[in-house]
């Protein structure tokens, strides 16, 4: 809350409070418990605004008990298909479960199939829709390895009290062209809150964007050699990652440290990223859902890519640093678990001279 994680004593106290319930409801998942714990903590702290991200899908997600001030749906792609469905219409239907009757919904740019289903659900529930690409115009002003600058202007379809009317210039520490559309989507949600009576100023907006942090999203951990950590775990996000590598490191070869959960669409990820990397090191985190490193290597090999499997992750990092030297970059991706593990391993080490 206010950029400060929950303290250990509060976490223990709330866990102890919930523990007896697990004996009554034995099929409750750990995510369900974390969700309830978070809501209880928010209540105790009397938060003004809580940003609640669904765990998977939306329709039957445990977070979906909330009645929000605004529902936000970012770009939909193929993901969690074993649970959400095999088509974008089915996936959109599940994610559209967070659209509540009469509650405004912000839609990021969507592929036509997903957009059609989301608009149908919004119409059925009489929910006002803000289509980001029709309500705002935006452009990149500048980008570097530290930040990017953009300008956003509200169009007539935007909320009446839009913070981007007149156009506003923002500094964003998040990198990649896809983060520009995410920034506009977030602004649309803030505009809805402002129309609802929350006192948000343009200065608040600019300060908030300037301080934004989103770990493991094209996070540059080191500059020499470049070590990029990213949580991409499906074909669409891997393609955006590849585009970001081309934008910020044009022509630089990369060693790819790859780890993934067993339920992911490996081929879609690899088709997107392999043309951009020189060599793959398959490894795995300690998370129980992690796919075995040698199995990952076999899948990569079927794509006719140079690959080796190395465990543990510490040894995989050492091998990647050896291969990269001073002329190649290192990319760590495939899951949040492996990116987080590598970050923890390298965090205490001094940068190379």
Secondary structure, 3 states (H helix, E strand, C coil): CCCCCCCHHHHHHHHHHHHCHHHHCCCCCHHHHHHHHHHHHHHHHCCCCCCCCCCCCCCCCHHHHCCCCCEEECCCCCCCHHHHCCCHHHHHHHHHHHCCCCCCEEECCCCHHHHHHHHHHHHHCCCCEEEHHHHEEEEEEEECCCCEEEEEEECCCCCCCCCCCCCEEEEECCCCCHHHHHHHHHHHHHHHHHHCCCCCCHHHHHHHHHCCCCCCCCEEEEECCEEEECCCCCHHHHHHHHHHHHHHCCCCCEEEEECCECCCCHHHHHHHHHHHCCEEEECCCCCCCECCHHHHHHHHHCCCCCEEECCCHHHHHHHHHHHHCCCCEEEEECCHHHHHHHHHHHHCCCCCC
